[in-house]
Amino acid sequence: MLEYARWKYILVSLVLVIALVFALPNVFGSDLALTVATKDHTDVTQDGAKSVEDFLKSKSIPFKGADIEGGRLIGPSFWEFSSRL
């Protein structure tokens, strides 16, 4: 087996860690969103989506919108960083 100097292993490891840190924003994306599912695992209906949107509107929380995908409410995605907290 070939052996290299210890500093070369450290350099390669450091470059890989830096590359991973720079790649993380591409993995997670920029929009935070809620995923809403029912407790009994039944599909979310349009009425359920509407009630979530009405709740957010009543609390004056700005959001982009929501979609039903696979029986779950995906979204709403939030516009502002302050509303993500």
C-alpha angles and dihedrals in degrees: 000000000000118000125201132194115282092241090061092056090048092049093050091047091049092050091050092050092049091048090050092051092051091047096051097085089059091054098050102034126213105270123081115209141174123242111206123194131167121252093239092049094243119144119276111243131211088259090057091049090049092052091052091049091047090051092052091047091050089054091047093240110153115224138168101229143275139249133203110232124172093347093307130104106241111197155337095197114205125233102206132050091224091059090055092067 
